[in-house]
Amino acid sequence: MDPWSSEAIILAFGGGVFGASLGGLWAFCLCGLLTLCGCLVVLAGGSDFLLLQVGLGPVFGPHVGGFVSGVVAATYAAGVRHNHPTGNAKDILSPLVDTSWDVLAVGGVCAVFGLLLVPVLQRIPILRESDMLALSIVINIFLARLLFQKEAPWGNRESIRKYGLFGTDGYAISWVGWMSPPSRRAALGAGVGQLCGGVAKGMQSALLPLAQKGAISEAAAVTAPLIFCWGLSAIMLTMLNFGQGSIQKSPVTHCMAIMGAWGFLQTGSLAGAMVFGIGAAFFEEYAARLFYNHGSNHLDPPAAGIAIATLLMNLLFKPEYLNFSQYF
């Protein structure tokens, strides 16, 4: 579907309104479910519509209604309308349906902006080697922080002065502080990277013959192995919504999941998948320290981690750049 078409824009706006009504995290969990179902349809030899046009496309992708609309709407509700359910723009768990029509409309408008930003970014040399959906999400939220919270990308100067740019006050101000310690992060990144690399390996072996026969599209054959565990990780985040206290301490793994799968697809090696998973775990943590911990709204560390890690890994491993994949 052409992102500049009136149909895509209308769908993105509607999905953005709906995503804002759910709130950012619930919308993302639903996006993950739709994406996962789309992968299963493709694996069965079916259409790629649910995967590429709904879960990852203009209908309800994470860069439109399936996540960013809820984050931007929460930022607007807290910073401008002052009707956010908890008053905290970092709270992306609370649905926003009980706010006001303009909060939902902001979700729709930002979804359209996210949709149209992707093809613009794809025209920029080097930068287009990043994950376009993740980069669109980060830019969208940066702009919302600036417009609605009057803050720079790195957040509140007082907090930075008090704790230091990379300081966490003993993980008290950390994004998901329960998995911030380096030893935990490295272990989780290694395990998730290998698991998702293994899933990507199995799915690739099943889907490539289907693509060669013309039963499924080449785009679906490439995308489904990459994104399957990302979708599964998104669904896991329902633990954050349903749990309290220690029960709520869900591992947040979608950055590690997609990079672990990407590691295998780039290198053909499960060791490569493990290395990519560990790298992703630390990329998202440092993105959190730079952009989330001191900020007044939710700036998504996994999206920032995916955008940065994908750019670096493509420059390192693609044949037209440094071509490190030849050593695997």
VOGU-3710 file (C-alpha; in Angstrom, 3 decimals, decimal comma):
1> mdpwsseaii> 0,000/0,000/0,000  1,452/3,353/-1,042  1,948/5,401/2,168  1,093/8,593/0,268  -2,266/7,267/-0,887  -5,434/8,676/0,648  -6,430/5,152/1,688  -3,231/4,607/3,688  -3,493/8,033/5,330  -7,124/7,461/6,350
11> lafgggvfga> -6,302/4,022/7,735  -3,326/5,386/9,662  -5,431/8,173/11,185  -8,147/5,741/12,274  -5,606/3,318/13,716  -3,914/6,212/15,512  -7,149/7,302/17,172  -7,843/3,716/18,241  -4,264/3,200/19,458  -4,409/6,397/21,511
21> slgglwafcl> -7,667/5,261/23,116  -5,974/2,022/24,203  -2,803/3,713/25,436  0,692/3,076/24,099  1,467/-0,268/25,724  -1,894/-1,935/25,074  -1,706/-0,760/21,470  1,789/-2,253/21,167  0,675/-5,586/22,624  -2,140/-5,704/20,053
31> cglltlcgcl> 0,312/-4,765/17,294  2,541/-7,645/18,382  -0,400/-10,069/18,304  -1,413/-8,945/14,802  2,180/-9,260/13,590  2,577/-12,710/15,114  -0,678/-13,876/13,506  0,513/-12,427/10,197  3,713/-14,474/10,450  1,697/-17,636/11,077
41> vvlaggsdfl> -0,492/-16,934/8,034  2,630/-16,533/5,890  4,145/-19,688/7,390  1,015/-21,531/6,254  1,553/-20,222/2,717  -1,058/-17,461/2,930  -1,270/-13,749/2,215  1,191/-11,243/3,682  -1,520/-8,579/4,168  -1,931/-9,083/7,925
51> llqvglgpvf> 1,845/-9,020/8,436  2,988/-6,227/6,116  -0,063/-3,962/5,862  -1,652/-4,365/9,301  0,935/-5,384/11,924  3,842/-3,548/10,316  2,020/-1,243/7,913  -0,299/1,754/7,788  -3,231/0,013/9,451  -1,694/-0,647/12,888
61> gphvggfvsg> 2,103/-0,734/12,717  4,144/0,413/15,741  5,105/3,629/13,926  1,423/4,548/13,514  -1,513/3,351/15,653  0,179/0,290/17,115  2,340/2,177/19,598  3,551/5,691/18,890  0,058/7,201/18,724  -0,532/6,253/22,372
71> vvaatyaagv> 2,842/7,645/23,466  2,405/10,993/21,709  -1,217/11,290/22,864  -0,118/10,643/26,464  2,535/13,352/26,124  -0,091/15,801/24,858  -2,656/14,811/27,486  -0,169/15,342/30,334  1,644/18,394/29,017  -1,092/20,395/27,262
81> rhnhptgnak> -4,591/19,223/28,194  -3,666/18,115/31,728  -6,208/15,310/31,568  -3,936/12,271/31,517  -5,426/9,631/33,866  -2,352/9,699/36,140  -0,882/13,056/35,082  2,369/11,334/34,127  3,417/11,425/30,459  5,708/8,453/31,083
91> dilsplvdts> 2,644/6,365/31,906  1,868/4,541/28,661  -0,034/1,746/30,419  -3,205/3,764/31,091  -5,831/3,880/28,318  -6,658/7,402/27,143  -10,243/6,831/26,037  -11,482/8,759/29,094  -9,572/11,962/28,274  -10,915/14,135/25,429
101> wdvlavggvc> -11,513/14,014/21,697  -8,459/16,140/20,908  -6,128/13,733/22,741  -7,392/10,941/20,490  -7,113/13,193/17,434  -3,475/13,928/18,292  -2,911/10,162/18,222  -4,415/10,038/14,736  -2,355/12,965/13,436  0,912/11,604/14,822
111> avfglllvpv> 0,144/8,218/13,233  -0,190/9,899/9,828  3,069/11,761/10,464  4,797/8,491/11,390  3,488/6,837/8,238  4,731/9,612/5,935  8,040/10,011/7,729  9,193/6,500/6,756  9,423/7,060/2,961  11,157/10,407/3,595
121> lqripilres> 13,790/8,756/5,814  14,291/6,013/3,215  15,639/8,644/0,815  18,494/9,698/3,113  21,795/7,901/2,360  23,342/5,891/5,220  20,415/6,757/7,502  18,178/4,487/5,422  20,263/1,541/6,654  18,542/1,960/10,018
131> dmlalsivin> 15,211/0,353/10,899  12,815/2,888/9,385  9,865/2,092/11,640  11,946/2,373/14,819  13,602/5,589/13,641  10,211/7,077/12,780  8,980/6,237/16,294  11,962/7,925/17,946  11,665/11,105/15,866  7,909/11,305/16,462
141> iflarllfqk> 8,359/11,080/20,234  11,273/13,543/20,255  9,031/16,085/18,522  6,201/15,415/20,981  8,606/15,959/23,892  9,726/19,264/22,397  6,241/20,523/21,474  4,188/19,322/24,439  6,716/19,092/27,285  9,168/21,820/26,145
151> eapwgnresi> 12,125/19,498/26,700  15,213/18,585/24,686  15,746/14,948/23,630  17,947/14,201/26,656  15,313/15,414/29,111  15,301/17,535/32,255  18,485/19,489/33,024  17,875/19,412/36,767  17,734/15,619/36,761  20,908/15,405/34,672
161> rkyglfgtdg> 22,675/17,836/37,001  21,569/15,859/40,061  22,265/12,312/38,902  24,610/12,722/35,924  23,672/12,007/32,311  24,333/8,268/32,621  23,538/8,084/36,339  20,584/6,072/37,588  20,555/6,753/41,369  21,107/3,057/41,998
171> yaiswvgwms> 18,581/2,216/39,238  15,886/4,233/41,029  15,231/6,386/37,938  15,971/3,630/35,419  13,693/2,410/32,692  12,852/-1,200/33,778  15,490/-1,026/36,523  14,974/-4,699/37,402  16,899/-5,692/34,270  19,372/-2,781/34,153
181> ppsrraalga> 22,399/-4,345/35,971  24,990/-5,295/33,303  25,303/-8,942/34,331  21,540/-9,513/34,078  21,355/-7,607/30,810  24,201/-9,607/29,241  22,709/-12,945/30,300  19,240/-12,024/29,068  20,591/-10,647/25,776  22,581/-13,839/25,165
191> gvgqlcggva> 19,629/-16,115/25,878  17,074/-14,108/23,915  19,516/-13,615/21,022  20,167/-17,335/20,667  16,509/-18,282/21,057  15,349/-15,791/18,436  18,222/-16,664/16,120  17,127/-20,294/16,301  13,522/-19,401/15,517  14,682/-17,232/12,604
201> kgmqsallpl> 16,772/-20,131/11,293  13,837/-22,530/11,359  11,400/-20,062/9,815  13,831/-19,087/7,069  14,322/-22,715/6,078  10,547/-23,168/5,870  9,749/-19,920/4,051  12,472/-19,686/1,402  11,151/-22,726/-0,540  7,635/-21,216/-0,442
211> aqkgaiseaa> 8,978/-17,930/-1,820  10,887/-19,755/-4,560  7,671/-21,497/-5,609  5,829/-18,168/-5,637  3,458/-19,270/-2,869  4,422/-16,280/-0,698  6,118/-12,959/-1,428  9,863/-12,506/-1,039  9,204/-9,608/1,356  7,209/-11,899/3,641
221> avtaplifcw> 9,878/-14,609/3,488  12,473/-12,101/4,710  10,298/-10,245/7,216  8,597/-13,113/9,060  11,800/-14,764/10,388  13,065/-11,356/11,479  9,928/-10,176/13,234  8,267/-13,304/14,691  9,945/-13,182/18,118  9,599/-9,392/18,198
231> glsaimltml> 5,831/-9,923/18,018  5,999/-12,577/20,726  8,000/-10,221/22,956  5,401/-7,482/22,427  2,609/-9,814/23,577  4,655/-10,679/26,684  4,382/-7,057/27,798  0,812/-7,701/28,900  2,616/-8,713/32,125  3,330/-5,012/32,698
241> nfgqgsiqks> -0,358/-4,166/32,412  -1,724/-7,042/34,447  0,923/-7,312/37,147  1,762/-5,340/40,286  4,932/-5,280/42,363  7,333/-8,109/41,573  4,759/-9,741/39,278  4,997/-6,723/36,977  8,746/-7,133/36,473  8,500/-8,429/32,940
251> pvthcmaimg> 11,630/-8,826/30,826  11,365/-6,314/27,974  12,959/-8,223/25,130  11,695/-7,026/21,737  14,906/-5,117/20,938  17,003/-8,191/21,769  14,565/-10,413/19,883  14,695/-8,579/16,580  18,449/-8,036/16,758  19,079/-11,674/17,666
261> awgflqtgsl> 17,069/-12,740/14,620  18,846/-10,122/12,506  22,180/-11,425/13,795  21,428/-14,897/12,485  20,066/-13,614/9,170  23,179/-11,488/8,637  25,770/-14,069/9,682  24,068/-17,457/9,352  25,424/-18,187/12,836  23,717/-18,693/16,180
271> agamvfgiga> 26,853/-17,312/17,807  26,250/-14,178/15,756  22,661/-14,110/17,004  23,903/-14,262/20,594  26,375/-11,412/20,059  23,685/-9,267/18,423  21,292/-10,019/21,296  23,838/-8,926/23,904  24,672/-5,822/21,885  20,996/-4,907/21,611
281> affeeyaarl> 20,558/-5,285/25,376  23,239/-2,678/26,000  22,200/-0,375/23,157  18,717/-0,029/24,624  20,056/0,512/28,143  22,304/3,370/27,047  19,471/4,797/24,953  17,388/4,763/28,153  20,095/6,601/30,073  20,460/9,192/27,326
291> fynhgsnhld> 16,828/9,791/26,414  14,396/8,173/28,887  15,607/8,366/32,482  15,755/12,163/32,692  12,819/12,852/30,373  9,276/13,768/31,313  7,615/11,529/28,729  8,181/8,011/27,455  10,990/7,904/24,909  11,100/4,253/23,908
301> ppaagiaiat> 14,561/2,741/24,613  13,912/-0,444/22,579  12,923/1,602/19,515  16,027/3,769/19,912  18,142/0,648/20,465  16,730/-1,042/17,349  17,292/2,082/15,243  20,917/2,498/16,373  21,830/-1,200/16,375  20,313/-1,873/12,939
311> llmnllfkpe> 22,199/1,058/11,430  25,522/-0,068/12,892  25,008/-3,750/12,080  24,034/-3,044/8,468  27,098/-0,841/7,992  29,274/-3,572/9,487  27,787/-6,608/7,755  26,275/-5,608/4,414  28,445/-6,428/1,362  28,272/-2,859/0,066
321> ylnfsqyf> 29,802/-1,551/3,302  32,338/-3,301/5,573  31,041/-6,814/4,753  31,962/-8,490/8,032  29,496/-11,263/7,162  32,215/-12,817/4,979  34,015/-13,909/8,160  31,104/-16,060/9,354
//
